[in-house]
Amino acid sequence: MPITLDTPIQIAAQPARVADKLWLLTLNIMAPSPTAKVRVTAVLVPYVSSTGELLRDKVKTLVLDDVLTKAATDTQLGATIETIFAEVDRQARAAGLF
């Protein structure tokens, strides 16, 4: 899903193009145990929506450490994490995994 940028990124090249969105290339949630800290990493790539081009040389990685502690005070993050975990549970049950 493209993420709209407040300030588009212009890349100097032949021909010039404007990256006006971000593409979420990968999203990893690492929760090694119920007592360990949860870490989320998201790899974001500028995206030229007019051509569909991903500017892979401009990739950036966002790292959120100790997400559950942060979610306890950030209600939007808390709701997002809760929704993701609930959906994974729903999908696992629908697939008959457990």
C-alpha positions in Angstrom: 0.0 0.0 0.0 1.5 3.3 -1.0 2.0 5.9 1.8 1.5 9.5 0.7 4.5 11.8 1.4 3.9 15.3 2.8 7.0 16.5 0.9 7.6 14.5 -2.3 11.1 13.4 -3.0 12.6 14.5 -6.3 15.4 12.3 -7.7 17.9 14.0 -10.0 18.3 11.5 -12.9 17.7 11.2 -16.6 14.8 11.6 -16.9 14.0 13.3 -13.6 11.0 11.8 -11.7 9.3 12.6 -8.5 8.7 10.1 -5.8 5.4 11.2 -4.2 4.7 8.1 -2.0 6.5 5.5 0.0 6.2 1.7 -0.5 6.3 -0.6 2.5 8.7 -3.2 1.2 8.9 -5.3 4.3 7.4 -5.3 7.8 8.8 -7.6 10.4 7.5 -8.1 14.0 9.9 -9.9 16.2 8.5 -11.2 19.4 10.8 -13.9 20.6 9.0 -14.8 23.8 6.2 -13.4 26.0 8.8 -11.8 28.3 11.1 -10.4 25.6 10.9 -7.0 24.1 9.0 -6.8 20.8 10.8 -5.1 17.9 9.3 -3.9 14.6 11.3 -3.1 11.5 9.8 -1.5 8.4 11.7 -1.1 5.1 10.4 1.9 3.2 11.2 2.8 -0.5 10.3 6.0 -2.3 7.7 5.3 -4.9 6.9 7.2 -8.1 3.2 6.6 -8.4 3.0 7.9 -12.0 5.3 5.1 -13.3 5.2 2.5 -10.5 8.9 2.8 -10.1 10.5 1.9 -6.7 13.6 3.9 -6.0 15.5 1.1 -4.3 18.7 3.1 -4.0 16.9 5.4 -1.6 15.6 2.7 0.8 15.3 3.5 4.5 14.7 1.3 7.5 12.5 2.3 10.4 13.1 0.4 13.7 10.7 0.5 16.6 12.3 -1.1 19.7 10.3 -2.3 22.7 7.0 -1.7 20.9 4.7 -3.1 23.7 6.2 -0.6 26.2 5.7 2.2 23.7 2.1 1.0 23.0 1.2 1.3 26.6 1.5 5.1 26.4 0.8 5.6 22.7 -2.9 4.7 22.2 -2.7 4.7 18.4 0.3 2.4 18.4 -1.4 0.2 21.0 -4.6 -0.1 18.9 -2.5 -0.9 15.8 -0.5 -3.7 17.4 -3.7 -5.1 19.0 -5.4 -5.1 15.6 -2.5 -6.8 13.9 -2.2 -9.5 16.6 -6.0 -10.1 16.5 -6.0 -10.4 12.7 -3.1 -12.9 12.8 -5.0 -14.9 15.3 -8.2 -14.8 13.2 -6.3 -15.8 10.0 -4.5 -18.7 11.8 -7.8 -20.0 13.1 -9.4 -19.7 9.7 -6.5 -21.6 8.1 -6.9 -24.3 10.8 -3.4 -23.9 12.1 -4.4 -24.4 15.7 
